[in-house]
Amino acid sequence: MSVGDVIRCSANTVDPPVSYSWQQYVNESWQQLQQQDGVVGDNDGSGSMLILSTVDVYVLRCSGYNTINSFRYTATSHSVELRVVEPAGKC
């Protein structure tokens, strides 16, 4: 993957709406990523996108949740390791 690439997390349901969060594995624990970390497009029914903005190796996962009849349901993806490099032709 290259800096500027986008990864997306979405559910196969629209109603009730799903809220999403991105998490990164750092120092042996999962840390929530915030808007300033490149998370965009959250909570609009279309999923959540993460813009890869820094060269690094990331271990990421996405979590989605919704509430039905006062019960909160959560699903978390498997983790994925991404190696992010500079775009081709850029030094």
Sequence and secondary structure as in RCSB ss.txt:
>XXXX:A:sequence
MSVGDVIRCSANTVDPPVSYSWQQYVNESWQQLQQQDGVVGDNDGSGSMLILSTVDVYVLRCSGYNTINSFRYTA
TSHSVELRVVEPAGKC
>XXXX:A:secstr
 BTT EEEE  S  SS  EEEEEEEETTEEEE  GGGTEESTTSSS EEEE  SSEEEEEEEEEEEEETTEEEEE
E   EEEEEB  TT  
